[in-house]
């Protein structure tokens, strides 16, 4: 009988899991909420760099969308 300790998904890193599920989705918004964007199949760091380039460095916050 198998148990959860042998479940391979528990042995994967977050990056590996994102590759299997099609990549991460990252949501970015400006601090005042006027602008927003969603990036797919990218890292939070790359999305933050894109938001900084579009809206100005330090004017946006980006975080990974948790899919339930």
Secondary structure by P-SEA (a helix, b strand, c coil): cccccccccccccaaaaaaaacbbbbbbbccccccccccccccaaaaaaaaaaacccccbbbbbbbcc
